[in-house]
Amino acid sequence: MEIMDENTNSIRSVKVKIQYDNIPSYCRKCKLQGHMEDECRILHPELKKTTSNPEEETQQNQQRRMRNGKCVGSRK
Ligand SMILES: [Zn+2]
């Protein structure tokens, strides 16, 4: 992005992270708002794996395992 500096009359090239604040995320594949095509799980099925926190999943699995263990343990 080029920015005109009024003080020095020079054009500075500035890298600006483009934000889509004024553009609502819209998926043309699903014809739905709420997510971009980049985030579309139908277009990118592999996103399902990356979006879900693997640590959280393992914690849930651990809790489930603990619960099962308790069930088995209480049955003397
Ligand atoms: Zn979509």
N, CA, C, O and the ligand as a Tripos MOL2 file, in Angstrom:
@<TRIPOS>MOLECULE
protein
  305   303    77     0     0
PROTEIN
NO_CHARGES

@<TRIPOS>ATOM
      1 N           0.8480   -1.1990    0.0000 N.3       1 MET1
      2 CA          0.0000    0.0000    0.0000 C.3       1 MET1
      3 C           0.8800    1.2440    0.0000 C.2       1 MET1
      4 O           1.8200    1.3400    0.7890 O.2       1 MET1
      5 N           0.5810    2.1940   -0.8780 N.am      2 GLU2
      6 CA          1.3990    3.3920   -0.9650 C.3       2 GLU2
      7 C           0.7190    4.5420   -0.2240 C.2       2 GLU2
      8 O          -0.4720    4.8040   -0.3920 O.2       2 GLU2
      9 N           1.5130    5.2110    0.5940 N.am      3 ILE3
     10 CA          0.9680    6.3220    1.3800 C.3       3 ILE3
     11 C           1.7450    7.5890    1.0440 C.2       3 ILE3
     12 O           2.9750    7.5960    1.1050 O.2       3 ILE3
     13 N           1.0450    8.6520    0.6910 N.am      4 MET4
     14 CA          1.6840    9.9250    0.3610 C.3       4 MET4
     15 C           1.9790   10.6730    1.6510 C.2       4 MET4
     16 O           1.0730   11.0150    2.4100 O.2       4 MET4
     17 N           3.2460   10.9180    1.8820 N.am      5 ASP5
     18 CA          3.6340   11.6540    3.0730 C.3       5 ASP5
     19 C           3.6220   13.1380    2.7450 C.2       5 ASP5
     20 O           4.4120   13.6000    1.9210 O.2       5 ASP5
     21 N           2.7350   13.8820    3.3820 N.am      6 GLU6
     22 CA          2.5730   15.2940    3.0400 C.3       6 GLU6
     23 C           3.7860   16.1090    3.4610 C.2       6 GLU6
     24 O           4.0920   17.1250    2.8360 O.2       6 GLU6
     25 N           4.4700   15.6900    4.4910 N.am      7 ASN7
     26 CA          5.6090   16.4590    4.9880 C.3       7 ASN7
     27 C           6.8070   16.3510    4.0580 C.2       7 ASN7
     28 O           7.4580   17.3540    3.7660 O.2       7 ASN7
     29 N           7.0920   15.1840    3.6070 N.am      8 THR8
     30 CA          8.2890   14.9760    2.7920 C.3       8 THR8
     31 C           7.9560   14.8360    1.3220 C.2       8 THR8
     32 O           8.8570   14.7470    0.4890 O.2       8 THR8
     33 N           6.6760   14.8150    0.9920 N.am      9 ASN9
     34 CA          6.2460   14.6690   -0.4010 C.3       9 ASN9
     35 C           6.7870   13.3840   -1.0240 C.2       9 ASN9
     36 O           7.0430   13.3080   -2.2250 O.2       9 ASN9
     37 N           6.9440   12.4310   -0.2100 N.am     10 SER10
     38 CA          7.4360   11.1630   -0.7380 C.3      10 SER10
     39 C           6.3890   10.0800   -0.5050 C.2      10 SER10
     40 O           5.5680   10.1330    0.4100 O.2      10 SER10
     41 N           6.4730    9.1320   -1.3620 N.am     11 ILE11
     42 CA          5.5080    8.0410   -1.2500 C.3      11 ILE11
     43 C           6.1580    6.8910   -0.5100 C.2      11 ILE11
     44 O           7.2000    6.3660   -0.9040 O.2      11 ILE11
     45 N           5.5190    6.5290    0.5520 N.am     12 ARG12
     46 CA          6.0520    5.4230    1.3300 C.3      12 ARG12
     47 C           5.2490    4.1770    1.0070 C.2      12 ARG12
     48 O           4.0210    4.2020    0.9260 O.2      12 ARG12
     49 N           5.9530    3.1290    0.8330 N.am     13 SER13
     50 CA          5.2690    1.8590    0.6530 C.3      13 SER13
     51 C           5.1290    1.2060    2.0220 C.2      13 SER13
     52 O           6.1170    0.9080    2.6930 O.2      13 SER13
     53 N           3.9210    0.9990    2.4050 N.am     14 VAL14
     54 CA          3.6670    0.4460    3.7260 C.3      14 VAL14
     55 C           2.8620   -0.8330    3.5620 C.2      14 VAL14
     56 O           1.8510   -0.8930    2.8630 O.2      14 VAL14
     57 N           3.3530   -1.8180    4.2240 N.am     15 LYS15
     58 CA          2.5930   -3.0630    4.2180 C.3      15 LYS15
     59 C           1.4590   -2.9520    5.2220 C.2      15 LYS15
     60 O           1.6750   -2.7420    6.4150 O.2      15 LYS15
     61 N           0.2910   -3.0910    4.7270 N.am     16 VAL16
     62 CA         -0.8730   -2.9630    5.6010 C.3      16 VAL16
     63 C          -1.6450   -4.2630    5.5500 C.2      16 VAL16
     64 O          -1.9590   -4.7930    4.4840 O.2      16 VAL16
     65 N          -1.9310   -4.7440    6.7060 N.am     17 LYS17
     66 CA         -2.7560   -5.9460    6.7830 C.3      17 LYS17
     67 C          -4.1750   -5.5670    6.3800 C.2      17 LYS17
     68 O          -4.8390   -4.7650    7.0370 O.2      17 LYS17
     69 N          -4.6050   -6.1510    5.3110 N.am     18 ILE18
     70 CA         -5.9290   -5.7960    4.8110 C.3      18 ILE18
     71 C          -6.9960   -6.4300    5.6990 C.2      18 ILE18
     72 O          -7.0060   -7.6360    5.9460 O.2      18 ILE18
     73 N          -7.8700   -5.5820    6.1580 N.am     19 GLN19
     74 CA         -8.9470   -6.0800    7.0050 C.3      19 GLN19
     75 C         -10.2610   -5.9600    6.2600 C.2      19 GLN19
     76 O         -10.5210   -4.9740    5.5710 O.2      19 GLN19
     77 N         -11.0620   -6.9610    6.4110 N.am     20 TYR20
     78 CA        -12.3390   -6.9730    5.7100 C.3      20 TYR20
     79 C         -13.4650   -6.5890    6.6780 C.2      20 TYR20
     80 O         -14.4820   -7.2730    6.7900 O.2      20 TYR20
     81 N         -13.2400   -5.4700    7.3680 N.am     21 ASP21
     82 CA        -14.2240   -5.0710    8.3710 C.3      21 ASP21
     83 C         -15.5620   -4.7400    7.7300 C.2      21 ASP21
     84 O         -16.6260   -5.0610    8.2590 O.2      21 ASP21
     85 N         -15.4780   -4.0860    6.5680 N.am     22 ASN22
     86 CA        -16.7240   -3.6350    5.9580 C.3      22 ASN22
     87 C         -17.3230   -4.7000    5.0410 C.2      22 ASN22
     88 O         -18.4180   -4.5230    4.5070 O.2      22 ASN22
     89 N         -16.6110   -5.7870    4.8660 N.am     23 ILE23
     90 CA        -17.1440   -6.8540    4.0290 C.3      23 ILE23
     91 C         -17.5270   -8.0350    4.9180 C.2      23 ILE23
     92 O         -16.6630   -8.6650    5.5270 O.2      23 ILE23
     93 N         -18.7910   -8.3230    4.9880 N.am     24 PRO24
     94 CA        -19.1820   -9.4720    5.7970 C.3      24 PRO24
     95 C         -18.6910  -10.7570    5.1630 C.2      24 PRO24
     96 O         -18.7290  -10.9280    3.9450 O.2      24 PRO24
     97 N         -18.2370  -11.6380    6.0000 N.am     25 SER25
     98 CA        -17.7530  -12.9040    5.4670 C.3      25 SER25
     99 C         -18.9070  -13.6450    4.8090 C.2      25 SER25
    100 O         -19.9510  -13.8880    5.4130 O.2      25 SER25
    101 N         -18.6830  -13.9880    3.5750 N.am     26 TYR26
    102 CA        -19.7500  -14.6160    2.8120 C.3      26 TYR26
    103 C         -19.1600  -15.7470    1.9900 C.2      26 TYR26
    104 O         -18.1510  -15.5730    1.3050 O.2      26 TYR26
    105 N         -19.7770  -16.8710    2.0610 N.am     27 CYS27
    106 CA        -19.3050  -18.0300    1.3140 C.3      27 CYS27
    107 C         -20.2090  -18.2400    0.1170 C.2      27 CYS27
    108 O         -21.4080  -18.4880    0.2500 O.2      27 CYS27
    109 N         -19.6050  -18.1350   -1.0540 N.am     28 ARG28
    110 CA        -20.4100  -18.3210   -2.2690 C.3      28 ARG28
    111 C         -20.7330  -19.7920   -2.4920 C.2      28 ARG28
    112 O         -21.6870  -20.1360   -3.1890 O.2      28 ARG28
    113 N         -19.9350  -20.6350   -1.8990 N.am     29 LYS29
    114 CA        -20.1790  -22.0710   -2.0460 C.3      29 LYS29
    115 C         -21.4620  -22.4590   -1.3080 C.2      29 LYS29
    116 O         -22.3340  -23.1390   -1.8510 O.2      29 LYS29
    117 N         -21.5500  -22.0110   -0.0640 N.am     30 CYS30
    118 CA        -22.7200  -22.3470    0.7470 C.3      30 CYS30
    119 C         -23.8370  -21.3330    0.5480 C.2      30 CYS30
    120 O         -24.9810  -21.5670    0.9390 O.2      30 CYS30
    121 N         -23.4900  -20.1940   -0.0700 N.am     31 LYS31
    122 CA        -24.4280  -19.0840   -0.1800 C.3      31 LYS31
    123 C         -24.9170  -18.6740    1.2030 C.2      31 LYS31
    124 O         -26.1010  -18.4110    1.4160 O.2      31 LYS31
    125 N         -23.9750  -18.6300    2.1270 N.am     32 LEU32
    126 CA        -24.3100  -18.2830    3.4960 C.3      32 LEU32
    127 C         -23.3040  -17.2670    4.0120 C.2      32 LEU32
    128 O         -22.1350  -17.2760    3.6260 O.2      32 LEU32
    129 N         -23.7730  -16.3990    4.8840 N.am     33 GLN33
    130 CA        -22.8460  -15.4990    5.5660 C.3      33 GLN33
    131 C         -22.3570  -16.1770    6.8330 C.2      33 GLN33
    132 O         -22.9610  -17.1320    7.3190 O.2      33 GLN33
    133 N         -21.2700  -15.6740    7.3490 N.am     34 GLY34
    134 CA        -20.7650  -16.2240    8.6040 C.3      34 GLY34
    135 C         -19.3730  -16.8130    8.4510 C.2      34 GLY34
    136 O         -18.6310  -16.9150    9.4280 O.2      34 GLY34
    137 N         -19.0190  -17.1970    7.2550 N.am     35 HIS35
    138 CA        -17.6530  -17.6640    7.0480 C.3      35 HIS35
    139 C         -17.2440  -17.3780    5.6130 C.2      35 HIS35
    140 O         -18.0740  -17.2960    4.7070 O.2      35 HIS35
    141 N         -15.9310  -17.2290    5.4380 N.am     36 MET36
    142 CA        -15.4010  -16.9700    4.1050 C.3      36 MET36
    143 C         -15.1920  -18.3020    3.3910 C.2      36 MET36
    144 O         -15.2060  -19.3780    3.9900 O.2      36 MET36
    145 N         -14.9980  -18.1730    2.0820 N.am     37 GLU37
    146 CA        -14.7180  -19.3960    1.3210 C.3      37 GLU37
    147 C         -13.4140  -20.0290    1.7960 C.2      37 GLU37
    148 O         -13.2430  -21.2470    1.7420 O.2      37 GLU37
    149 N         -12.4880  -19.1730    2.2690 N.am     38 ASP38
    150 CA        -11.2310  -19.7130    2.7780 C.3      38 ASP38
    151 C         -11.4690  -20.5850    3.9980 C.2      38 ASP38
    152 O         -10.7160  -21.5190    4.2710 O.2      38 ASP38
    153 N         -12.5380  -20.2590    4.7320 N.am     39 GLU39
    154 CA        -12.8080  -21.0040    5.9590 C.3      39 GLU39
    155 C         -13.8750  -22.0610    5.7530 C.2      39 GLU39
    156 O         -14.2690  -22.7510    6.6930 O.2      39 GLU39
    157 N         -14.3470  -22.1870    4.5060 N.am     40 CYS40
    158 CA        -15.4590  -23.0900    4.2520 C.3      40 CYS40
    159 C         -15.0100  -24.5340    4.4590 C.2      40 CYS40
    160 O         -14.0170  -24.9860    3.8880 O.2      40 CYS40
    161 N         -15.7440  -25.2180    5.2640 N.am     41 ARG41
    162 CA        -15.3820  -26.6040    5.5450 C.3      41 ARG41
    163 C         -15.8060  -27.5220    4.4140 C.2      41 ARG41
    164 O         -15.3220  -28.6480    4.2960 O.2      41 ARG41
    165 N         -16.7180  -27.0280    3.5810 N.am     42 ILE42
    166 CA        -17.1100  -27.8400    2.4380 C.3      42 ILE42
    167 C         -16.0440  -27.7470    1.3590 C.2      42 ILE42
    168 O         -15.7080  -28.7330    0.7040 O.2      42 ILE42
    169 N         -15.5130  -26.5220    1.1870 N.am     43 LEU43
    170 CA        -14.4290  -26.3410    0.2130 C.3      43 LEU43
    171 C         -13.1170  -26.8900    0.7750 C.2      43 LEU43
    172 O         -12.2870  -27.4230    0.0390 O.2      43 LEU43
    173 N         -12.9480  -26.7510    2.0810 N.am     44 HIS44
    174 CA        -11.7090  -27.2050    2.7170 C.3      44 HIS44
    175 C         -12.0570  -28.1430    3.8710 C.2      44 HIS44
    176 O         -12.0810  -27.7100    5.0230 O.2      44 HIS44
    177 N         -12.3170  -29.3790    3.5960 N.am     45 PRO45
    178 CA        -12.6980  -30.3250    4.6600 C.3      45 PRO45
    179 C         -11.6040  -30.4880    5.7020 C.2      45 PRO45
    180 O         -11.8770  -30.8560    6.8440 O.2      45 PRO45
    181 N         -10.3700  -30.2160    5.3120 N.am     46 GLU46
    182 CA         -9.2710  -30.4000    6.2580 C.3      46 GLU46
    183 C          -9.3000  -29.3520    7.3620 C.2      46 GLU46
    184 O          -8.6240  -29.4930    8.3810 O.2      46 GLU46
    185 N         -10.0980  -28.2880    7.1500 N.am     47 LEU47
    186 CA        -10.1680  -27.2290    8.1690 C.3      47 LEU47
    187 C         -10.8070  -27.7570    9.4380 C.2      47 LEU47
    188 O         -10.5300  -27.2470   10.5240 O.2      47 LEU47
    189 N         -11.6370  -28.7460    9.3270 N.am     48 LYS48
    190 CA        -12.2950  -29.3130   10.5050 C.3      48 LYS48
    191 C         -11.2590  -29.7470   11.5290 C.2      48 LYS48
    192 O         -11.4270  -29.5680   12.7350 O.2      48 LYS48
    193 N         -10.1750  -30.3260   11.0050 N.am     49 LYS49
    194 CA         -9.1540  -30.8310   11.9200 C.3      49 LYS49
    195 C          -8.3720  -29.6860   12.5360 C.2      49 LYS49
    196 O          -8.0450  -29.7170   13.7220 O.2      49 LYS49
    197 N          -8.0640  -28.6470   11.7100 N.am     50 THR50
    198 CA         -7.1970  -27.5840   12.1850 C.3      50 THR50
    199 C          -7.9370  -26.6290   13.1050 C.2      50 THR50
    200 O          -7.3380  -26.0800   14.0300 O.2      50 THR50
    201 N          -9.2390  -26.4150   12.8680 N.am     51 THR51
    202 CA         -9.9630  -25.4480   13.6750 C.3      51 THR51
    203 C         -10.1950  -25.9780   15.0880 C.2      51 THR51
    204 O         -10.1570  -25.2140   16.0530 O.2      51 THR51
    205 N         -10.4330  -27.2700   15.2100 N.am     52 SER52
    206 CA        -10.6680  -27.8150   16.5430 C.3      52 SER52
    207 C          -9.3340  -27.9460   17.2680 C.2      52 SER52
    208 O          -8.3480  -28.4310   16.7130 O.2      52 SER52
    209 N          -9.3300  -27.5160   18.4810 N.am     53 ASN53
    210 CA         -8.0990  -27.5280   19.2550 C.3      53 ASN53
    211 C          -7.7320  -28.9630   19.6270 C.2      53 ASN53
    212 O          -8.4900  -29.6390   20.3230 O.2      53 ASN53
    213 N          -6.5840  -29.4210   19.1700 N.am     54 PRO54
    214 CA         -6.2010  -30.8040   19.4660 C.3      54 PRO54
    215 C          -6.0130  -31.0270   20.9560 C.2      54 PRO54
    216 O          -6.3270  -32.1020   21.4680 O.2      54 PRO54
    217 N          -5.4970  -30.0080   21.6660 N.am     55 GLU55
    218 CA         -5.3150  -30.1640   23.1110 C.3      55 GLU55
    219 C          -6.6480  -30.3510   23.8030 C.2      55 GLU55
    220 O          -6.7990  -31.1840   24.6970 O.2      55 GLU55
    221 N          -7.6240  -29.5470   23.3620 N.am     56 GLU56
    222 CA         -8.9540  -29.6560   23.9550 C.3      56 GLU56
    223 C          -9.5100  -31.0600   23.7330 C.2      56 GLU56
    224 O         -10.1160  -31.6660   24.6180 O.2      56 GLU56
    225 N          -9.2810  -31.5460   22.5280 N.am     57 GLU57
    226 CA         -9.8200  -32.8620   22.2050 C.3      57 GLU57
    227 C          -9.2150  -33.9250   23.1110 C.2      57 GLU57
    228 O          -9.9140  -34.8000   23.6220 O.2      57 GLU57
    229 N          -7.9080  -33.8310   23.2990 N.am     58 THR58
    230 CA         -7.2710  -34.8450   24.1300 C.3      58 THR58
    231 C          -7.7700  -34.7200   25.5650 C.2      58 THR58
    232 O          -7.9410  -35.7230   26.2560 O.2      58 THR58
    233 N          -8.0030  -33.4810   26.0130 N.am     59 GLN59
    234 CA         -8.5260  -33.3060   27.3700 C.3      59 GLN59
    235 C          -9.8890  -33.9660   27.4990 C.2      59 GLN59
    236 O         -10.1770  -34.6480   28.4830 O.2      59 GLN59
    237 N         -10.7270  -33.7470   26.4790 N.am     60 GLN60
    238 CA        -12.0520  -34.3600   26.5170 C.3      60 GLN60
    239 C         -11.9180  -35.8730   26.5420 C.2      60 GLN60
    240 O         -12.6180  -36.5570   27.2890 O.2      60 GLN60
    241 N         -11.0200  -36.3870   25.7230 N.am     61 ASN61
    242 CA        -10.8210  -37.8330   25.6940 C.3      61 ASN61
    243 C         -10.3470  -38.3260   27.0520 C.2      61 ASN61
    244 O         -10.7750  -39.3740   27.5360 O.2      61 ASN61
    245 N          -9.4500  -37.5480   27.6570 N.am     62 GLN62
    246 CA         -8.9460  -37.9460   28.9700 C.3      62 GLN62
    247 C         -10.0750  -37.9620   29.9950 C.2      62 GLN62
    248 O         -10.2050  -38.8930   30.7890 O.2      62 GLN62
    249 N         -10.9040  -36.8850   29.9550 N.am     63 GLN63
    250 CA        -12.0240  -36.8270   30.8990 C.3      63 GLN63
    251 C         -12.9360  -38.0160   30.6900 C.2      63 GLN63
    252 O         -13.3800  -38.6510   31.6470 O.2      63 GLN63
    253 N         -13.2140  -38.3150   29.4230 N.am     64 ARG64
    254 CA        -14.1040  -39.4380   29.1340 C.3      64 ARG64
    255 C         -13.4900  -40.7320   29.6880 C.2      64 ARG64
    256 O         -14.1750  -41.5890   30.2470 O.2      64 ARG64
    257 N         -12.1760  -40.8280   29.5070 N.am     65 ARG65
    258 CA        -11.5050  -42.0350   29.9840 C.3      65 ARG65
    259 C         -11.5870  -42.1040   31.5150 C.2      65 ARG65
    260 O         -11.8060  -43.1640   32.1010 O.2      65 ARG65
    261 N         -11.3970  -40.9040   32.1520 N.am     66 MET66
    262 CA        -11.4780  -40.8860   33.6110 C.3      66 MET66
    263 C         -12.8660  -41.2870   34.0730 C.2      66 MET66
    264 O         -13.0250  -42.0490   35.0270 O.2      66 MET66
    265 N         -13.8800  -40.7570   33.3730 N.am     67 ARG67
    266 CA        -15.2520  -41.0690   33.7590 C.3      67 ARG67
    267 C         -15.4930  -42.5850   33.6440 C.2      67 ARG67
    268 O         -16.0870  -43.2140   34.5200 O.2      67 ARG67
    269 N         -15.0170  -43.1250   32.5510 N.am     68 ASN68
    270 CA        -15.1730  -44.5690   32.3640 C.3      68 ASN68
    271 C         -14.4460  -45.3170   33.4810 C.2      68 ASN68
    272 O         -14.9300  -46.3150   34.0140 O.2      68 ASN68
    273 N         -13.2660  -44.7940   33.8140 N.am     69 GLY69
    274 CA        -12.4890  -45.4530   34.8610 C.3      69 GLY69
    275 C         -13.2450  -45.4290   36.1780 C.2      69 GLY69
    276 O         -13.2680  -46.4170   36.9110 O.2      69 GLY69
    277 N         -13.8780  -44.2680   36.4790 N.am     70 LYS70
    278 CA        -14.6380  -44.1710   37.7250 C.3      70 LYS70
    279 C         -15.7720  -45.1910   37.7330 C.2      70 LYS70
    280 O         -16.0150  -45.8730   38.7280 O.2      70 LYS70
    281 N         -16.4580  -45.2750   36.5910 N.am     71 CYS71
    282 CA        -17.5870  -46.2010   36.4860 C.3      71 CYS71
    283 C         -17.0980  -47.6180   36.7840 C.2      71 CYS71
    284 O         -17.7040  -48.3740   37.5430 O.2      71 CYS71
    285 N         -15.9790  -47.9340   36.1510 N.am     72 VAL72
    286 CA        -15.4540  -49.2930   36.3290 C.3      72 VAL72
    287 C         -14.9770  -49.4530   37.7680 C.2      72 VAL72
    288 O         -15.1420  -50.5080   38.3800 O.2      72 VAL72
    289 N         -14.3650  -48.3510   38.3120 N.am     73 GLY73
    290 CA        -13.8120  -48.4620   39.6560 C.3      73 GLY73
    291 C         -14.8830  -48.5970   40.7120 C.2      73 GLY73
    292 O         -14.6980  -49.3090   41.6990 O.2      73 GLY73
    293 N         -16.0370  -47.9010   40.5110 N.am     74 SER74
    294 CA        -17.0800  -47.9440   41.5460 C.3      74 SER74
    295 C         -17.7490  -49.3150   41.5800 C.2      74 SER74
    296 O         -18.3740  -49.7010   42.5680 O.2      74 SER74
    297 N         -17.6020  -50.0260   40.4860 N.am     75 ARG75
    298 CA        -18.2180  -51.3500   40.4540 C.3      75 ARG75
    299 C         -17.2460  -52.3590   41.0830 C.2      75 ARG75
    300 O         -16.4700  -52.9900   40.3660 O.2      75 ARG75
    301 N         -17.2790  -52.5070   42.3400 N.am     76 LYS76
    302 CA        -16.2900  -53.3270   43.0440 C.3      76 LYS76
    303 C         -16.5030  -54.8330   42.7820 C.2      76 LYS76
    304 O         -15.7550  -55.6610   43.3010 O.2      76 LYS76
    305 ZN        -19.0600  -22.4030    3.0200 Zn       77 ZN77
@<TRIPOS>BOND
     1     1     2 1
     2     2     3 1
     3     3     4 2
     4     3     5 am
     5     5     6 1
     6     6     7 1
     7     7     8 2
     8     7     9 am
     9     9    10 1
    10    10    11 1
    11    11    12 2
    12    11    13 am
    13    13    14 1
    14    14    15 1
    15    15    16 2
    16    15    17 am
    17    17    18 1
    18    18    19 1
    19    19    20 2
    20    19    21 am
    21    21    22 1
    22    22    23 1
    23    23    24 2
    24    23    25 am
    25    25    26 1
    26    26    27 1
    27    27    28 2
    28    27    29 am
    29    29    30 1
    30    30    31 1
    31    31    32 2
    32    31    33 am
    33    33    34 1
    34    34    35 1
    35    35    36 2
    36    35    37 am
    37    37    38 1
    38    38    39 1
    39    39    40 2
    40    39    41 am
    41    41    42 1
    42    42    43 1
    43    43    44 2
    44    43    45 am
    45    45    46 1
    46    46    47 1
    47    47    48 2
    48    47    49 am
    49    49    50 1
    50    50    51 1
    51    51    52 2
    52    51    53 am
    53    53    54 1
    54    54    55 1
    55    55    56 2
    56    55    57 am
    57    57    58 1
    58    58    59 1
    59    59    60 2
    60    59    61 am
    61    61    62 1
    62    62    63 1
    63    63    64 2
    64    63    65 am
    65    65    66 1
    66    66    67 1
    67    67    68 2
    68    67    69 am
    69    69    70 1
    70    70    71 1
    71    71    72 2
    72    71    73 am
    73    73    74 1
    74    74    75 1
    75    75    76 2
    76    75    77 am
    77    77    78 1
    78    78    79 1
    79    79    80 2
    80    79    81 am
    81    81    82 1
    82    82    83 1
    83    83    84 2
    84    83    85 am
    85    85    86 1
    86    86    87 1
    87    87    88 2
    88    87    89 am
    89    89    90 1
    90    90    91 1
    91    91    92 2
    92    91    93 am
    93    93    94 1
    94    94    95 1
    95    95    96 2
    96    95    97 am
    97    97    98 1
    98    98    99 1
    99    99   100 2
   100    99   101 am
   101   101   102 1
   102   102   103 1
   103   103   104 2
   104   103   105 am
   105   105   106 1
   106   106   107 1
   107   107   108 2
   108   107   109 am
   109   109   110 1
   110   110   111 1
   111   111   112 2
   112   111   113 am
   113   113   114 1
   114   114   115 1
   115   115   116 2
   116   115   117 am
   117   117   118 1
   118   118   119 1
   119   119   120 2
   120   119   121 am
   121   121   122 1
   122   122   123 1
   123   123   124 2
   124   123   125 am
   125   125   126 1
   126   126   127 1
   127   127   128 2
   128   127   129 am
   129   129   130 1
   130   130   131 1
   131   131   132 2
   132   131   133 am
   133   133   134 1
   134   134   135 1
   135   135   136 2
   136   135   137 am
   137   137   138 1
   138   138   139 1
   139   139   140 2
   140   139   141 am
   141   141   142 1
   142   142   143 1
   143   143   144 2
   144   143   145 am
   145   145   146 1
   146   146   147 1
   147   147   148 2
   148   147   149 am
   149   149   150 1
   150   150   151 1
   151   151   152 2
   152   151   153 am
   153   153   154 1
   154   154   155 1
   155   155   156 2
   156   155   157 am
   157   157   158 1
   158   158   159 1
   159   159   160 2
   160   159   161 am
   161   161   162 1
   162   162   163 1
   163   163   164 2
   164   163   165 am
   165   165   166 1
   166   166   167 1
   167   167   168 2
   168   167   169 am
   169   169   170 1
   170   170   171 1
   171   171   172 2
   172   171   173 am
   173   173   174 1
   174   174   175 1
   175   175   176 2
   176   175   177 am
   177   177   178 1
   178   178   179 1
   179   179   180 2
   180   179   181 am
   181   181   182 1
   182   182   183 1
   183   183   184 2
   184   183   185 am
   185   185   186 1
   186   186   187 1
   187   187   188 2
   188   187   189 am
   189   189   190 1
   190   190   191 1
   191   191   192 2
   192   191   193 am
   193   193   194 1
   194   194   195 1
   195   195   196 2
   196   195   197 am
   197   197   198 1
   198   198   199 1
   199   199   200 2
   200   199   201 am
   201   201   202 1
   202   202   203 1
   203   203   204 2
   204   203   205 am
   205   205   206 1
   206   206   207 1
   207   207   208 2
   208   207   209 am
   209   209   210 1
   210   210   211 1
   211   211   212 2
   212   211   213 am
   213   213   214 1
   214   214   215 1
   215   215   216 2
   216   215   217 am
   217   217   218 1
   218   218   219 1
   219   219   220 2
   220   219   221 am
   221   221   222 1
   222   222   223 1
   223   223   224 2
   224   223   225 am
   225   225   226 1
   226   226   227 1
   227   227   228 2
   228   227   229 am
   229   229   230 1
   230   230   231 1
   231   231   232 2
   232   231   233 am
   233   233   234 1
   234   234   235 1
   235   235   236 2
   236   235   237 am
   237   237   238 1
   238   238   239 1
   239   239   240 2
   240   239   241 am
   241   241   242 1
   242   242   243 1
   243   243   244 2
   244   243   245 am
   245   245   246 1
   246   246   247 1
   247   247   248 2
   248   247   249 am
   249   249   250 1
   250   250   251 1
   251   251   252 2
   252   251   253 am
   253   253   254 1
   254   254   255 1
   255   255   256 2
   256   255   257 am
   257   257   258 1
   258   258   259 1
   259   259   260 2
   260   259   261 am
   261   261   262 1
   262   262   263 1
   263   263   264 2
   264   263   265 am
   265   265   266 1
   266   266   267 1
   267   267   268 2
   268   267   269 am
   269   269   270 1
   270   270   271 1
   271   271   272 2
   272   271   273 am
   273   273   274 1
   274   274   275 1
   275   275   276 2
   276   275   277 am
   277   277   278 1
   278   278   279 1
   279   279   280 2
   280   279   281 am
   281   281   282 1
   282   282   283 1
   283   283   284 2
   284   283   285 am
   285   285   286 1
   286   286   287 1
   287   287   288 2
   288   287   289 am
   289   289   290 1
   290   290   291 1
   291   291   292 2
   292   291   293 am
   293   293   294 1
   294   294   295 1
   295   295   296 2
   296   295   297 am
   297   297   298 1
   298   298   299 1
   299   299   300 2
   300   299   301 am
   301   301   302 1
   302   302   303 1
   303   303   304 2
@<TRIPOS>SUBSTRUCTURE
     1 MET1         2 RESIDUE 1 A MET
     2 GLU2         6 RESIDUE 1 A GLU
     3 ILE3        10 RESIDUE 1 A ILE
     4 MET4        14 RESIDUE 1 A MET
     5 ASP5        18 RESIDUE 1 A ASP
     6 GLU6        22 RESIDUE 1 A GLU
     7 ASN7        26 RESIDUE 1 A ASN
     8 THR8        30 RESIDUE 1 A THR
     9 ASN9        34 RESIDUE 1 A ASN
    10 SER10       38 RESIDUE 1 A SER
    11 ILE11       42 RESIDUE 1 A ILE
    12 ARG12       46 RESIDUE 1 A ARG
    13 SER13       50 RESIDUE 1 A SER
    14 VAL14       54 RESIDUE 1 A VAL
    15 LYS15       58 RESIDUE 1 A LYS
    16 VAL16       62 RESIDUE 1 A VAL
    17 LYS17       66 RESIDUE 1 A LYS
    18 ILE18       70 RESIDUE 1 A ILE
    19 GLN19       74 RESIDUE 1 A GLN
    20 TYR20       78 RESIDUE 1 A TYR
    21 ASP21       82 RESIDUE 1 A ASP
    22 ASN22       86 RESIDUE 1 A ASN
    23 ILE23       90 RESIDUE 1 A ILE
    24 PRO24       94 RESIDUE 1 A PRO
    25 SER25       98 RESIDUE 1 A SER
    26 TYR26      102 RESIDUE 1 A TYR
    27 CYS27      106 RESIDUE 1 A CYS
    28 ARG28      110 RESIDUE 1 A ARG
    29 LYS29      114 RESIDUE 1 A LYS
    30 CYS30      118 RESIDUE 1 A CYS
    31 LYS31      122 RESIDUE 1 A LYS
    32 LEU32      126 RESIDUE 1 A LEU
    33 GLN33      130 RESIDUE 1 A GLN
    34 GLY34      134 RESIDUE 1 A GLY
    35 HIS35      138 RESIDUE 1 A HIS
    36 MET36      142 RESIDUE 1 A MET
    37 GLU37      146 RESIDUE 1 A GLU
    38 ASP38      150 RESIDUE 1 A ASP
    39 GLU39      154 RESIDUE 1 A GLU
    40 CYS40      158 RESIDUE 1 A CYS
    41 ARG41      162 RESIDUE 1 A ARG
    42 ILE42      166 RESIDUE 1 A ILE
    43 LEU43      170 RESIDUE 1 A LEU
    44 HIS44      174 RESIDUE 1 A HIS
    45 PRO45      178 RESIDUE 1 A PRO
    46 GLU46      182 RESIDUE 1 A GLU
    47 LEU47      186 RESIDUE 1 A LEU
    48 LYS48      190 RESIDUE 1 A LYS
    49 LYS49      194 RESIDUE 1 A LYS
    50 THR50      198 RESIDUE 1 A THR
    51 THR51      202 RESIDUE 1 A THR
    52 SER52      206 RESIDUE 1 A SER
    53 ASN53      210 RESIDUE 1 A ASN
    54 PRO54      214 RESIDUE 1 A PRO
    55 GLU55      218 RESIDUE 1 A GLU
    56 GLU56      222 RESIDUE 1 A GLU
    57 GLU57      226 RESIDUE 1 A GLU
    58 THR58      230 RESIDUE 1 A THR
    59 GLN59      234 RESIDUE 1 A GLN
    60 GLN60      238 RESIDUE 1 A GLN
    61 ASN61      242 RESIDUE 1 A ASN
    62 GLN62      246 RESIDUE 1 A GLN
    63 GLN63      250 RESIDUE 1 A GLN
    64 ARG64      254 RESIDUE 1 A ARG
    65 ARG65      258 RESIDUE 1 A ARG
    66 MET66      262 RESIDUE 1 A MET
    67 ARG67      266 RESIDUE 1 A ARG
    68 ASN68      270 RESIDUE 1 A ASN
    69 GLY69      274 RESIDUE 1 A GLY
    70 LYS70      278 RESIDUE 1 A LYS
    71 CYS71      282 RESIDUE 1 A CYS
    72 VAL72      286 RESIDUE 1 A VAL
    73 GLY73      290 RESIDUE 1 A GLY
    74 SER74      294 RESIDUE 1 A SER
    75 ARG75      298 RESIDUE 1 A ARG
    76 LYS76      302 RESIDUE 1 A LYS
    77 ZN77       305 GROUP 0 **** ****
